Amino acid sequence: MKEFLSGKGVNYKEINVAADERARDEMIRKTGRMAVPTVTMGSQVVVGFNRNELEKMLS
């Protein structure tokens, strides 16, 4: 995921949900599950490395 986003010139903030309980709770609230990677941009959320969905999100 990091390589993909960097390759697209996207600035991102990496959060370790295993170490950050508040971030983990927010991720579960937004997605309904504990799954990484999870990418959020505004109200859009992509769980897992789904290249097609990520491309749509970035367009």
PDB file of N, CA, C and O in Angstrom:
ATOM      1  N   MET A   1       0.814  -1.179   0.000  1.00  0.00           N
ATOM      2  CA  MET A   1       0.000   0.000   0.000  1.00  0.00           C
ATOM      3  C   MET A   1       0.863   1.249   0.000  1.00  0.00           C
ATOM      4  O   MET A   1       0.615   2.180  -0.766  1.00  0.00           O
ATOM      5  N   LYS A   2       1.878   1.273   0.860  1.00  0.00           N
ATOM      6  CA  LYS A   2       2.748   2.449   0.924  1.00  0.00           C
ATOM      7  C   LYS A   2       3.437   2.685  -0.406  1.00  0.00           C
ATOM      8  O   LYS A   2       3.536   3.823  -0.865  1.00  0.00           O
ATOM      9  N   GLU A   3       3.910   1.626  -1.023  1.00  0.00           N
ATOM     10  CA  GLU A   3       4.577   1.740  -2.318  1.00  0.00           C
ATOM     11  C   GLU A   3       3.609   2.256  -3.380  1.00  0.00           C
ATOM     12  O   GLU A   3       3.976   3.111  -4.186  1.00  0.00           O
ATOM     13  N   PHE A   4       2.388   1.750  -3.390  1.00  0.00           N
ATOM     14  CA  PHE A   4       1.371   2.179  -4.346  1.00  0.00           C
ATOM     15  C   PHE A   4       1.079   3.666  -4.179  1.00  0.00           C
ATOM     16  O   PHE A   4       1.111   4.420  -5.151  1.00  0.00           O
ATOM     17  N   LEU A   5       0.794   4.088  -2.947  1.00  0.00           N
ATOM     18  CA  LEU A   5       0.454   5.489  -2.707  1.00  0.00           C
ATOM     19  C   LEU A   5       1.628   6.410  -3.014  1.00  0.00           C
ATOM     20  O   LEU A   5       1.444   7.465  -3.622  1.00  0.00           O
ATOM     21  N   SER A   6       2.817   6.026  -2.604  1.00  0.00           N
ATOM     22  CA  SER A   6       3.994   6.843  -2.895  1.00  0.00           C
ATOM     23  C   SER A   6       4.216   6.949  -4.397  1.00  0.00           C
ATOM     24  O   SER A   6       4.562   8.016  -4.904  1.00  0.00           O
ATOM     25  N   GLY A   7       4.020   5.849  -5.105  1.00  0.00           N
ATOM     26  CA  GLY A   7       4.172   5.840  -6.559  1.00  0.00           C
ATOM     27  C   GLY A   7       3.194   6.763  -7.255  1.00  0.00           C
ATOM     28  O   GLY A   7       3.466   7.254  -8.350  1.00  0.00           O
ATOM     29  N   LYS A   8       2.052   7.001  -6.621  1.00  0.00           N
ATOM     30  CA  LYS A   8       1.035   7.909  -7.168  1.00  0.00           C
ATOM     31  C   LYS A   8       1.255   9.342  -6.701  1.00  0.00           C
ATOM     32  O   LYS A   8       0.513  10.246  -7.088  1.00  0.00           O
ATOM     33  N   GLY A   9       2.277   9.551  -5.867  1.00  0.00           N
ATOM     34  CA  GLY A   9       2.543  10.893  -5.356  1.00  0.00           C
ATOM     35  C   GLY A   9       1.571  11.326  -4.281  1.00  0.00           C
ATOM     36  O   GLY A   9       1.373  12.522  -4.067  1.00  0.00           O
ATOM     37  N   VAL A  10       0.963  10.370  -3.605  1.00  0.00           N
ATOM     38  CA  VAL A  10      -0.031  10.666  -2.577  1.00  0.00           C
ATOM     39  C   VAL A  10       0.647  10.763  -1.214  1.00  0.00           C
ATOM     40  O   VAL A  10       1.370   9.857  -0.799  1.00  0.00           O
ATOM     41  N   ASN A  11       0.406  11.864  -0.532  1.00  0.00           N
ATOM     42  CA  ASN A  11       0.857  11.989   0.853  1.00  0.00           C
ATOM     43  C   ASN A  11      -0.129  11.231   1.726  1.00  0.00           C
ATOM     44  O   ASN A  11      -1.340  11.313   1.520  1.00  0.00           O
ATOM     45  N   TYR A  12       0.380  10.506   2.683  1.00  0.00           N
ATOM     46  CA  TYR A  12      -0.495   9.729   3.549  1.00  0.00           C
ATOM     47  C   TYR A  12       0.040   9.710   4.962  1.00  0.00           C
ATOM     48  O   TYR A  12       1.211  10.002   5.205  1.00  0.00           O
ATOM     49  N   LYS A  13      -0.827   9.365   5.883  1.00  0.00           N
ATOM     50  CA  LYS A  13      -0.444   9.231   7.282  1.00  0.00           C
ATOM     51  C   LYS A  13      -0.651   7.782   7.665  1.00  0.00           C
ATOM     52  O   LYS A  13      -1.764   7.261   7.584  1.00  0.00           O
ATOM     53  N   GLU A  14       0.414   7.135   8.078  1.00  0.00           N
ATOM     54  CA  GLU A  14       0.340   5.735   8.497  1.00  0.00           C
ATOM     55  C   GLU A  14       0.026   5.681   9.988  1.00  0.00           C
ATOM     56  O   GLU A  14       0.680   6.344  10.793  1.00  0.00           O
ATOM     57  N   ILE A  15      -0.978   4.889  10.347  1.00  0.00           N
ATOM     58  CA  ILE A  15      -1.363   4.730  11.743  1.00  0.00           C
ATOM     59  C   ILE A  15      -1.327   3.254  12.088  1.00  0.00           C
ATOM     60  O   ILE A  15      -1.918   2.433  11.386  1.00  0.00           O
ATOM     61  N   ASN A  16      -0.646   2.917  13.150  1.00  0.00           N
ATOM     62  CA  ASN A  16      -0.540   1.538  13.613  1.00  0.00           C
ATOM     63  C   ASN A  16      -1.731   1.250  14.520  1.00  0.00           C
ATOM     64  O   ASN A  16      -1.710   1.599  15.701  1.00  0.00           O
ATOM     65  N   VAL A  17      -2.767   0.618  13.977  1.00  0.00           N
ATOM     66  CA  VAL A  17      -3.978   0.362  14.762  1.00  0.00           C
ATOM     67  C   VAL A  17      -3.768  -0.696  15.839  1.00  0.00           C
ATOM     68  O   VAL A  17      -4.589  -0.819  16.748  1.00  0.00           O
ATOM     69  N   ALA A  18      -2.689  -1.454  15.752  1.00  0.00           N
ATOM     70  CA  ALA A  18      -2.379  -2.409  16.812  1.00  0.00           C
ATOM     71  C   ALA A  18      -1.897  -1.673  18.060  1.00  0.00           C
ATOM     72  O   ALA A  18      -2.080  -2.156  19.178  1.00  0.00           O
ATOM     73  N   ALA A  19      -1.284  -0.510  17.872  1.00  0.00           N
ATOM     74  CA  ALA A  19      -0.741   0.253  18.989  1.00  0.00           C
ATOM     75  C   ALA A  19      -1.622   1.433  19.398  1.00  0.00           C
ATOM     76  O   ALA A  19      -1.463   1.966  20.497  1.00  0.00           O
ATOM     77  N   ASP A  20      -2.544   1.847  18.536  1.00  0.00           N
ATOM     78  CA  ASP A  20      -3.370   3.030  18.790  1.00  0.00           C
ATOM     79  C   ASP A  20      -4.832   2.610  18.941  1.00  0.00           C
ATOM     80  O   ASP A  20      -5.539   2.414  17.952  1.00  0.00           O
ATOM     81  N   GLU A  21      -5.267   2.477  20.180  1.00  0.00           N
ATOM     82  CA  GLU A  21      -6.622   1.982  20.458  1.00  0.00           C
ATOM     83  C   GLU A  21      -7.701   2.894  19.880  1.00  0.00           C
ATOM     84  O   GLU A  21      -8.701   2.408  19.352  1.00  0.00           O
ATOM     85  N   ARG A  22      -7.514   4.190  19.971  1.00  0.00           N
ATOM     86  CA  ARG A  22      -8.505   5.139  19.443  1.00  0.00           C
ATOM     87  C   ARG A  22      -8.638   4.978  17.923  1.00  0.00           C
ATOM     88  O   ARG A  22      -9.749   4.966  17.393  1.00  0.00           O
ATOM     89  N   ALA A  23      -7.508   4.856  17.231  1.00  0.00           N
ATOM     90  CA  ALA A  23      -7.531   4.675  15.778  1.00  0.00           C
ATOM     91  C   ALA A  23      -8.168   3.340  15.415  1.00  0.00           C
ATOM     92  O   ALA A  23      -8.924   3.253  14.447  1.00  0.00           O
ATOM     93  N   ARG A  24      -7.866   2.301  16.189  1.00  0.00           N
ATOM     94  CA  ARG A  24      -8.458   0.987  15.941  1.00  0.00           C
ATOM     95  C   ARG A  24      -9.978   1.048  16.085  1.00  0.00           C
ATOM     96  O   ARG A  24     -10.705   0.508  15.251  1.00  0.00           O
ATOM     97  N   ASP A  25     -10.455   1.704  17.137  1.00  0.00           N
ATOM     98  CA  ASP A  25     -11.896   1.831  17.345  1.00  0.00           C
ATOM     99  C   ASP A  25     -12.561   2.598  16.206  1.00  0.00           C
ATOM    100  O   ASP A  25     -13.657   2.251  15.767  1.00  0.00           O
ATOM    101  N   GLU A  26     -11.883   3.649  15.731  1.00  0.00           N
ATOM    102  CA  GLU A  26     -12.425   4.429  14.614  1.00  0.00           C
ATOM    103  C   GLU A  26     -12.487   3.588  13.340  1.00  0.00           C
ATOM    104  O   GLU A  26     -13.466   3.655  12.597  1.00  0.00           O
ATOM    105  N   MET A  27     -11.448   2.801  13.089  1.00  0.00           N
ATOM    106  CA  MET A  27     -11.427   1.939  11.914  1.00  0.00           C
ATOM    107  C   MET A  27     -12.574   0.928  11.965  1.00  0.00           C
ATOM    108  O   MET A  27     -13.261   0.708  10.967  1.00  0.00           O
ATOM    109  N   ILE A  28     -12.771   0.329  13.109  1.00  0.00           N
ATOM    110  CA  ILE A  28     -13.844  -0.652  13.256  1.00  0.00           C
ATOM    111  C   ILE A  28     -15.201   0.021  13.093  1.00  0.00           C
ATOM    112  O   ILE A  28     -16.107  -0.555  12.492  1.00  0.00           O
ATOM    113  N   ARG A  29     -15.349   1.226  13.617  1.00  0.00           N
ATOM    114  CA  ARG A  29     -16.613   1.957  13.464  1.00  0.00           C
ATOM    115  C   ARG A  29     -16.885   2.272  11.996  1.00  0.00           C
ATOM    116  O   ARG A  29     -18.023   2.158  11.538  1.00  0.00           O
ATOM    117  N   LYS A  30     -15.847   2.668  11.253  1.00  0.00           N
ATOM    118  CA  LYS A  30     -16.019   3.036   9.841  1.00  0.00           C
ATOM    119  C   LYS A  30     -16.221   1.834   8.927  1.00  0.00           C
ATOM    120  O   LYS A  30     -16.964   1.917   7.949  1.00  0.00           O
ATOM    121  N   THR A  31     -15.564   0.718   9.236  1.00  0.00           N
ATOM    122  CA  THR A  31     -15.580  -0.420   8.318  1.00  0.00           C
ATOM    123  C   THR A  31     -16.362  -1.623   8.824  1.00  0.00           C
ATOM    124  O   THR A  31     -16.742  -2.498   8.046  1.00  0.00           O
ATOM    125  N   GLY A  32     -16.599  -1.662  10.135  1.00  0.00           N
ATOM    126  CA  GLY A  32     -17.286  -2.809  10.710  1.00  0.00           C
ATOM    127  C   GLY A  32     -16.370  -4.004  10.920  1.00  0.00           C
ATOM    128  O   GLY A  32     -16.836  -5.093  11.254  1.00  0.00           O
ATOM    129  N   ARG A  33     -15.078  -3.810  10.727  1.00  0.00           N
ATOM    130  CA  ARG A  33     -14.157  -4.928  10.910  1.00  0.00           C
ATOM    131  C   ARG A  33     -12.745  -4.442  11.223  1.00  0.00           C
ATOM    132  O   ARG A  33     -12.409  -3.266  11.084  1.00  0.00           O
ATOM    133  N   MET A  34     -11.944  -5.406  11.651  1.00  0.00           N
ATOM    134  CA  MET A  34     -10.538  -5.145  11.960  1.00  0.00           C
ATOM    135  C   MET A  34      -9.728  -5.701  10.802  1.00  0.00           C
ATOM    136  O   MET A  34      -9.386  -6.883  10.789  1.00  0.00           O
ATOM    137  N   ALA A  35      -9.423  -4.853   9.836  1.00  0.00           N
ATOM    138  CA  ALA A  35      -8.699  -5.310   8.650  1.00  0.00           C
ATOM    139  C   ALA A  35      -7.736  -4.224   8.201  1.00  0.00           C
ATOM    140  O   ALA A  35      -8.072  -3.040   8.184  1.00  0.00           O
ATOM    141  N   VAL A  36      -6.551  -4.642   7.843  1.00  0.00           N
ATOM    142  CA  VAL A  36      -5.554  -3.714   7.330  1.00  0.00           C
ATOM    143  C   VAL A  36      -5.002  -4.252   6.028  1.00  0.00           C
ATOM    144  O   VAL A  36      -4.944  -5.470   5.858  1.00  0.00           O
ATOM    145  N   PRO A  37      -4.605  -3.421   5.123  1.00  0.00           N
ATOM    146  CA  PRO A  37      -4.653  -1.977   5.241  1.00  0.00           C
ATOM    147  C   PRO A  37      -6.076  -1.446   5.028  1.00  0.00           C
ATOM    148  O   PRO A  37      -6.871  -2.028   4.290  1.00  0.00           O
ATOM    149  N   THR A  38      -6.363  -0.357   5.676  1.00  0.00           N
ATOM    150  CA  THR A  38      -7.598   0.385   5.454  1.00  0.00           C
ATOM    151  C   THR A  38      -7.189   1.800   5.082  1.00  0.00           C
ATOM    152  O   THR A  38      -6.414   2.440   5.792  1.00  0.00           O
ATOM    153  N   VAL A  39      -7.716   2.283   3.967  1.00  0.00           N
ATOM    154  CA  VAL A  39      -7.398   3.625   3.486  1.00  0.00           C
ATOM    155  C   VAL A  39      -8.671   4.459   3.524  1.00  0.00           C
ATOM    156  O   VAL A  39      -9.713   4.041   3.020  1.00  0.00           O
ATOM    157  N   THR A  40      -8.580   5.640   4.124  1.00  0.00           N
ATOM    158  CA  THR A  40      -9.717   6.553   4.126  1.00  0.00           C
ATOM    159  C   THR A  40      -9.305   7.860   3.480  1.00  0.00           C
ATOM    160  O   THR A  40      -8.182   8.334   3.651  1.00  0.00           O
ATOM    161  N   MET A  41     -10.232   8.429   2.738  1.00  0.00           N
ATOM    162  CA  MET A  41     -10.033   9.738   2.137  1.00  0.00           C
ATOM    163  C   MET A  41     -11.399  10.411   2.140  1.00  0.00           C
ATOM    164  O   MET A  41     -12.290  10.046   1.373  1.00  0.00           O
ATOM    165  N   GLY A  42     -11.545  11.396   3.012  1.00  0.00           N
ATOM    166  CA  GLY A  42     -12.867  11.997   3.183  1.00  0.00           C
ATOM    167  C   GLY A  42     -13.821  10.935   3.714  1.00  0.00           C
ATOM    168  O   GLY A  42     -13.535  10.290   4.722  1.00  0.00           O
ATOM    169  N   SER A  43     -14.944  10.752   3.046  1.00  0.00           N
ATOM    170  CA  SER A  43     -15.908   9.738   3.470  1.00  0.00           C
ATOM    171  C   SER A  43     -15.696   8.396   2.768  1.00  0.00           C
ATOM    172  O   SER A  43     -16.414   7.433   3.035  1.00  0.00           O
ATOM    173  N   GLN A  44     -14.716   8.335   1.876  1.00  0.00           N
ATOM    174  CA  GLN A  44     -14.431   7.104   1.138  1.00  0.00           C
ATOM    175  C   GLN A  44     -13.516   6.192   1.944  1.00  0.00           C
ATOM    176  O   GLN A  44     -12.583   6.647   2.606  1.00  0.00           O
ATOM    177  N   VAL A  45     -13.802   4.893   1.874  1.00  0.00           N
ATOM    178  CA  VAL A  45     -13.001   3.908   2.598  1.00  0.00           C
ATOM    179  C   VAL A  45     -12.729   2.727   1.677  1.00  0.00           C
ATOM    180  O   VAL A  45     -13.637   2.230   1.011  1.00  0.00           O
ATOM    181  N   VAL A  46     -11.479   2.279   1.641  1.00  0.00           N
ATOM    182  CA  VAL A  46     -11.109   1.061   0.917  1.00  0.00           C
ATOM    183  C   VAL A  46     -10.401   0.151   1.916  1.00  0.00           C
ATOM    184  O   VAL A  46      -9.417   0.538   2.546  1.00  0.00           O
ATOM    185  N   VAL A  47     -10.926  -1.070   2.046  1.00  0.00           N
ATOM    186  CA  VAL A  47     -10.328  -2.051   2.951  1.00  0.00           C
ATOM    187  C   VAL A  47      -9.566  -3.061   2.105  1.00  0.00           C
ATOM    188  O   VAL A  47     -10.092  -3.606   1.136  1.00  0.00           O
ATOM    189  N   GLY A  48      -8.320  -3.297   2.490  1.00  0.00           N
ATOM    190  CA  GLY A  48      -7.477  -4.210   1.730  1.00  0.00           C
ATOM    191  C   GLY A  48      -6.849  -3.498   0.545  1.00  0.00           C
ATOM    192  O   GLY A  48      -7.180  -2.352   0.243  1.00  0.00           O
ATOM    193  N   PHE A  49      -5.942  -4.191  -0.118  1.00  0.00           N
ATOM    194  CA  PHE A  49      -5.296  -3.602  -1.284  1.00  0.00           C
ATOM    195  C   PHE A  49      -6.117  -3.948  -2.516  1.00  0.00           C
ATOM    196  O   PHE A  49      -5.890  -4.968  -3.167  1.00  0.00           O
ATOM    197  N   ASN A  50      -7.080  -3.078  -2.825  1.00  0.00           N
ATOM    198  CA  ASN A  50      -7.955  -3.241  -3.980  1.00  0.00           C
ATOM    199  C   ASN A  50      -7.570  -2.146  -4.979  1.00  0.00           C
ATOM    200  O   ASN A  50      -8.057  -1.018  -4.900  1.00  0.00           O
ATOM    201  N   ARG A  51      -6.696  -2.495  -5.908  1.00  0.00           N
ATOM    202  CA  ARG A  51      -6.146  -1.503  -6.844  1.00  0.00           C
ATOM    203  C   ARG A  51      -7.247  -0.747  -7.582  1.00  0.00           C
ATOM    204  O   ARG A  51      -7.146   0.471  -7.729  1.00  0.00           O
ATOM    205  N   ASN A  52      -8.281  -1.417  -8.046  1.00  0.00           N
ATOM    206  CA  ASN A  52      -9.351  -0.754  -8.794  1.00  0.00           C
ATOM    207  C   ASN A  52     -10.062   0.281  -7.937  1.00  0.00           C
ATOM    208  O   ASN A  52     -10.310   1.398  -8.392  1.00  0.00           O
ATOM    209  N   GLU A  53     -10.390  -0.076  -6.706  1.00  0.00           N
ATOM    210  CA  GLU A  53     -11.078   0.861  -5.813  1.00  0.00           C
ATOM    211  C   GLU A  53     -10.171   2.019  -5.429  1.00  0.00           C
ATOM    212  O   GLU A  53     -10.628   3.157  -5.323  1.00  0.00           O
ATOM    213  N   LEU A  54      -8.899   1.741  -5.221  1.00  0.00           N
ATOM    214  CA  LEU A  54      -7.958   2.804  -4.891  1.00  0.00           C
ATOM    215  C   LEU A  54      -7.794   3.766  -6.056  1.00  0.00           C
ATOM    216  O   LEU A  54      -7.740   4.978  -5.851  1.00  0.00           O
ATOM    217  N   GLU A  55      -7.716   3.247  -7.268  1.00  0.00           N
ATOM    218  CA  GLU A  55      -7.625   4.110  -8.457  1.00  0.00           C
ATOM    219  C   GLU A  55      -8.853   5.013  -8.554  1.00  0.00           C
ATOM    220  O   GLU A  55      -8.725   6.201  -8.850  1.00  0.00           O
ATOM    221  N   LYS A  56     -10.042   4.457  -8.306  1.00  0.00           N
ATOM    222  CA  LYS A  56     -11.266   5.257  -8.334  1.00  0.00           C
ATOM    223  C   LYS A  56     -11.236   6.348  -7.273  1.00  0.00           C
ATOM    224  O   LYS A  56     -11.625   7.489  -7.522  1.00  0.00           O
ATOM    225  N   MET A  57     -10.760   5.972  -6.073  1.00  0.00           N
ATOM    226  CA  MET A  57     -10.696   6.928  -4.962  1.00  0.00           C
ATOM    227  C   MET A  57      -9.782   8.095  -5.320  1.00  0.00           C
ATOM    228  O   MET A  57     -10.071   9.239  -4.968  1.00  0.00           O
ATOM    229  N   LEU A  58      -8.699   7.821  -6.005  1.00  0.00           N
ATOM    230  CA  LEU A  58      -7.708   8.846  -6.308  1.00  0.00           C
ATOM    231  C   LEU A  58      -8.022   9.671  -7.553  1.00  0.00           C
ATOM    232  O   LEU A  58      -7.370  10.683  -7.809  1.00  0.00           O
ATOM    233  N   SER A  59      -9.009   9.247  -8.321  1.00  0.00           N
ATOM    234  CA  SER A  59      -9.317   9.985  -9.554  1.00  0.00           C
ATOM    235  C   SER A  59     -10.224  11.171  -9.320  1.00  0.00           C
ATOM    236  O   SER A  59     -10.567  11.882 -10.264  1.00  0.00           O
TER     237      SER A  59
END
